[in-house]
Amino acid sequence: MFDPSSIIVGLEIGTSKVCAVVGDVNPEGALNIVGLGQSRSRGVRKGEIADPQLAEEDVRHAVVEAEQMADVEIRSVYLGISGGHLRGFNNRGVHPVASADREISEEDVQDVIKNAKTINLPSQNHVVHAIRQHFLVDGQDGITNPVGMLGARVEVDVHVVHGNLNRLQNAIRTVKGLQLEVDDIVFNGLASALALLSNEQKELGSLVIDIGGGTTEYAVYSEGIIKHTGVLAVGGDHLSNDLAYGLKVPLSRAEQLKIEHGSAIVKEGIKGETLSLANELGLPMKTINLEHLRRIMSLRLEEIFQLIAQDLEQSGLTDYLRAGVFLCGGGARIPDLAALAQEVLQMQAFLGKTNSISGLKSALDQPEFVTAIGLVKFGSFQQRKRVAKASLTEGIKSTIGQLFKRA
């Protein structure tokens, strides 16, 4: 059995699957994945809850399976969120330093961050993340911590992710309906990047693309900080729909064809190749042109990458991605996907591998579990901050106690 205080759980309620991952943080702060539970997702559409009752059942199945594997009782989770309503942008906060000696204090830092979060958003929207990028003091930029510096004006750049409050609450209520607490909500694209990227890759500049069943999330890191995030309401399910329509087959058969014969690239050698689909009696029922099948998939995937490329171009980030593209999510299993991404985005592309995490090999090596593992990693960072804060507070209390004793 594990110490309950060291257990962190990530929960992703996706369009095609619900996934719960249990992590254990050892005293040195290293993260070990000890449990995994998953269930087919029936109550989610395009990354958002569409049928709360079905979604709750699927979450229960995944959580129970994770509890049994890890031999723990799950009481709270870090919940991954997605959906076309989520938006990310960069914002700057400004704060004049009021102290007579012009030394910047921790309070000044908190105030400038608060100012950066005060954004003129629609009333129904909620800030999910306001991630600090870097500070400026009297116009000098690239400062990571201005406390103790002298200056008349401190500024901070933050990356803000926000979304519709009611649509966020739907996922939270589904979890709370199972008597589980939500430690925090985390944008799935950010979680995936945390699981995959090393510090060096964040510094060099990397793009993480997570292709799920109903959505594609992406996040850009450069110079060690998050620069950009985005969501497209298009995923693997849209490929299946395209195939069902284009090949005139039922959706379940289209999904099967995608998995068994799909590819992101149409190679010259397959011209004229066909597949015979047998019916229940084993008789030839329909002939499918393999080139046609792969052309349909290739065009849809190319469109996804082109939309991301256009967004990065508009944001002026394309030239900063020196480490390349890292692909994850269930869609990353499509053969030759990295080759297509490389062709469209004009940079190196790789199938992402989880970074600096140990434990269940069955989970760590699968692209569809990256987000849930990233949620656990996010939770471990939060726990580390809380422990550091608590020990600092204890240290201050102890010092004050010593002073009182001397007095």
Protein Blocks (a to p, Z undefined) as FASTA:
>chain_A
ZZfklpccdddddfkbccdddddddfkopacdfbdcddddfkbgehiafblmlmmmmmmm
mmmmmmmmnopacfbdcdddedjkbccdddddddddfbfnlpacfklmmmmmmmmmmccd
dfkbccfbdcdfbdceehiahiablghiacfbdcdddddddddfklmmmmmmmmmmnopa
cfbacdfklmmmmmmpcfklmmnopadddddfkbccddddeehiafbdcdddbdfklmmm
mmmmmnopafklmmmmmmmmgcfbdcfklgoiacddddfkopafbdcdfklmmmmmmmmm
mmmmmmmmmmmmmnopmmmmmnbpadedjklmpghklmmmmmmnopacdddddehiacjf
klmmpmklmmmmmmmmmmmmmmmmmmmmmmmmmmmmmmmmmmmmmZZ
